[in-house]
């Protein structure tokens, strides 16, 4: 299994096995959604931790050859369970407790004489019930967890998600088990409910989203956090570049490699300015400059087109992060005291006798301005 999945996905599996609840955080473009998908596939494929093709090793105590494990058993969620299933949901402003746990909703296409209402089996409830079944284990993935009212959506389940508040591995209640009240979808009665041992919850969020409120601290402490950072090495690998050299960028790019080197250096410099101006959580990840097509395989004109797409997203991110702060945007784009060849310039004017700033420059990145812009962004000393 280890050869099929990345080290990051195996690390998440290890954290899930230890803590049951893991929260991925990081700037946009750092690979959170990709990692969620990879962990989901790994979770469903993880049963059978010993590979049949491995060479047996000798147990020096009993002298019995046993197959080596493909990773430590304690690092694998529910290693002995074979009925493994992934449940997925995305939180948003209209997410509700009834959609996640259970609740009453009007019946749709009901037959004559049937009830006008039905009880919804929420995503958490369905995942929990699967994990309670014989040989069952469930992974619940929640993307954009901070885009919805997470505390309200979890409701009373908040107190029960911690690993030491779950049911025992055999399904029995322990002294530490925490129950919460919910509507039983089968009977409509209010029942006490507890979460099973082999239910694992993996969530992801972008802390820098300006359109959402921070999560409650009491809610956050029930998760083990894992932060993903912008990764220059990953971008260089994708571009087919080696480590950064000491040479300055040429005035005119001789090949695609020069263009890609300018893109990497500009991205690093822009992120450094964002971190100074707003904080490191507002940076943008390497994924924004990556696509299905590797630009190093293209001719230079086509490579410019690919870079223009990625850098249009970079510019939009900068303008959102520094919305209303023209000087902040200019600083990130090195248009304050930057080089003369920078296509972006900060100008001063007045309106009703008040000083106003205006950022002048190309409306869109294009082949005739993208290299000059990248070279200027990457040259913060002018």
N, C-alpha and C positions, 0 to 999 in steps of 0.2 A: 504493500500500500504506500509506503513512504516514497517510492520512486514515482508514484502517480500524482502526488499532491505536493504543494509547496510547503516550505518550512513554516510559513505563516499560518496556513490552514491547520497543520498538525499542532502548532502551538495553541490555536484557538480550541481545538479538540481537547488538549490537555487542560486548559483553563476551565472548559465546560465540565470535564470530569471532576475537577477539584471544587468548583464553586457553584455549578449548576446554572448560574446567570452571568453572562458576559456582555459588556457594552463596548462596542467599537466606536471610537471617536476619531476625529481628524478633519483636516481641511478637505473641501471638495476636490476630487481628482486624485485622492491618495489610495484608491482601490478598495473602498469599503464594500461597495455593491458586488464587485468581483469576488472579494473574499467571502462574502455571504454565500454566493452561489457555489464556490469551491468547497466551503465547509459543509454545505448541504449535501453535495455529492459524496464527500468523504464520509459523512455521518452514515449515509445509507449503505456505504460500501465497506464499513469498518469491521463488521462482524468476522470473526475468525482471525485473531491477532497473530497466530502462528502460521507461517507459510509452509506448505507441504514440500516445496522444493528446497527448503533450507537444510543444511547439513546438521544432523543431530549432534548435540554436545553431551559430554558425560557429566552426570551428577556425581561429584566426588564422595558424597555421603553414602548414597545407596547404590552407586554403580549402575544406574539405569539411564540409558540414552533418552533424552527428551528433546523435542524440537524447540529451537530458540524462538523467542517471541519477536515479532516485527514491531518493536517498540514496547515500552513497559505497559503492562495491563492496566496499571493505575492511571495511565495517561489517556486511556480510551474510554469515552462515555459508554456505559453499559456494554462491556465487551462480549458478554455471553448472550445478549439478547439478539434474536434473529429477525423479529418482526419490527423493523425500524422504519419510521415514517417522518417526513418533514412537513410541517404546516407553516404557511407564510401569510403575513398580513403587512399592510402599510398603514401607519397612523396618519390622520389628516384632521382638519378642523371639525369635520362632522363625525369622527369616530366616537362611538358610544359604548358604554358598559355592556349593553345588551348584545352588541355585535361581537364583543370580546369574551364575555363570560356567559351570561344568559339574561333573558328579559322578554317582556311581552311585546309583540308587534302585530299589527292587523294581518289577518289571513288573506292570502292572495289566491284567486281561482279556487275558492272553497266550494265544496259540494253542498247541495241543499241539506239543511239541517245541521251542518257542522258549525263549530264555534266560529265566531267572528274574529277571534284572536288565536295566535299560536305562540309558543315559547321558543325562542331562538336558541340554538346550540352554538355558542360563540366559539371563536378560534381557540382560545385558551382551554375551554371546556372540552372540545373535541380532541385536542392534543393530549390533555390530561387523561381522558378516558382511554385513549389508545395506549398511553404509557402504563395504565393500570391493567391492561389485558395481559394474558399469559404470554411470556416472551416478548412483551412490547416495550419499545423505547421510542420517545418522540422528541424531535427538535422543533421548537417554535421560533421562527425567525420574524423579527419585527423591524422593518426598515423605517427610517424617518421617525423614530419614536418620539422625538421632541416636536414634531409638527402637529401633533394632536394633544388633547388634554390628557396626558398619560396617567396622571394621578387619578382622575375621574374614571378613565377607561378601566384601569385595574381595580378600582374600588377596594373592597375588603380583601381582595386577593393579594394586595401589597404585603400584608403581614405574613402571608403564607408562602411567598416565593423563595425565601432564604433557604439555603441547603439544609440547615439544622432545624428548620421548622417543617420539613416534609414528613411524609409517612416513611416507615421503615422499608428497607428493600423488599420485604415479603408482603408489604401492603398494610401492615398492622399500625395502629396508632401508637406513638411513643409519648412519653411524658412531655417532650418538647414540641410535639406536633401542634401546629397552629391551624385552627379551622376558621372558616368565615361563612357567613350565611349567603345563600343564593337560591334562586328558583330552580327546582328540579324540573328539567325539560320533560321528563317522563310523566310526572304526576301533577306538576304545578304547585307542589308544596314548597314551603321554605325549609331548606335542609342545611345542615352543617356540612361543609365540604373541605377536604384537605387535598393538597397537591401531592402527586406520587414522587417517589425517589428518582425514577428514570425519566422525568420530564426536564428537558434542558431548554433554556431560553437564551437566544442570541439576538441582540438588538444593535442597531447602528444609528448614529446621529451626527450631524454637523453642528458643532457648537457655535459657529460663526453666522448661522442663518439669522438675518436681521428680522425676519418675519415671524419668529417664534420666541416664546419666553423660556428662560432657563428652567430646567427641571428642578423639582423640589429636592433639597439636600437629603431628606429622610428617604426619599425614593432612590436617589443615586447611590447611597451607601449599601444598598442591597445588591449591587452589581459589582463584579470585578471588571475594572476598566482596562482596555487595551487601546492605546493611541497609535494611529498610523501617521507618519510624518511624510512631507514631501521628500522624495528620494532622487537626488541627482544621479546616483549610480544607476538607478533603474532607467532613467531617461537616456543616459549615455549608452547603456546597453541596447535599448530599443533603437536608438539612432545608429548603432554600430560604431560608436566613438570610443576612444581610449580615455585615459585620465586627462584632465585639463593640463595643457602645456603652459610654458611660460611666455610663449609668443603672443604678441598682440594680434587682434583681428586685422586682416588686410583691408586696405581701403576698398578694394573690389574683390568679391569672392571669385576664386579660381575654379571652384568645383562645389559639388553638393556638400562635401564635408565642411567647407568653410561656412556655408549657410547654416548647417546644423549646429556647428560649434557656437555660432553667434546666437542661435536660438537658446541653447542650454545656458550660456553665460548671461544672456538677457533675463531668462526666467529666474536664475539664481539671484541676480541683482534686484529684480522687481520684488521678489519675495522678501529679500532683506529689507527693502524700503517699507513694504507692507507691515512687516513685523515691528519695525521701529515706529511707524505711524499709528497702527491700530492694535498690534499684538500678534504673536505667532499663530494664534488660532484662526486668523483671517487670511493666512497665506492660501495659495492655490496649489494643488498637487500636480505631480508629473503627468497624471493621466490626461489632463486637458490638452496636452501637446502630443498625445499618442492616438493612433487611429488604426483601422484595419490594414492600411497600406503603410509600409515602411518607406519613408521618403528617401533613404539612401539608395533605394533600388530605382529611383526615378531620374529622369533628366532634370537639369536645374530648373527650367521653367515650370515643370509639373511639381517639383519639390516646393517651389515658392508658393504655388497654389495651396498645397497642403499646410504649409506654415501659416499662410494668411488665415486659414480657417481656425487653427488653434489660437493664433494671436488675437483674432477678433473676440474669442471667448475670454482670453486673458484681459483684454482691454475692458470688456463689459464687466468683468469681475472687479477690476480696479475702480471703475466708475460707480459700481454699486456700493463697494466697501467705503469709498470716500464721497458718497453722495452729498452734494451741497458744499463740498470742500474743494474748490478749484485748485487752490495752491497745493493741497494734498495730492490730488491727481497729478499735477505738474511735477511734484517732487518724485513721485513713483516713476513717472516717465522721463525723469532726468531733464525736465524742461525749465528748470529754474536757472541754474548756472552750468548747464551741460554743454556739450560740444556744439559748434556752429552747424554741423551737418545734421543735427537732430531735426526731423521734419515737424516736431511739435515745439511750439513756442508759447510762453506765458506773456501776455500783454496786459498793460494797465490802462484803464479808461475811467471815466466818471459817469455817474448817473445821479441827477438831482444833487450835484455837488458831493456825492459820496464816491469813494474809491471803489472800483469794481475790477475784478480780474477775469480774463478770458483766455481760454486755452485754444490756440489756433493750431491747425494741423490737418492732415488728411482725414476725410470722413471715414474711409475704409482703408485697410491695408491692401496693398497691391504690389505687383512685381517691381514697380518702379520706386517704391518707398520702403518696402519691408526690411531690406538689409540695412539701410541707413538708420532706420528706427531701432532695430535690434542692436546694432553696433553702438548706438547712442545709449540705449538702456543699459548695456553691459559695461559702460564706461562712466561710472558715477563721479569720477574726478574731472571729467570734462576734457 
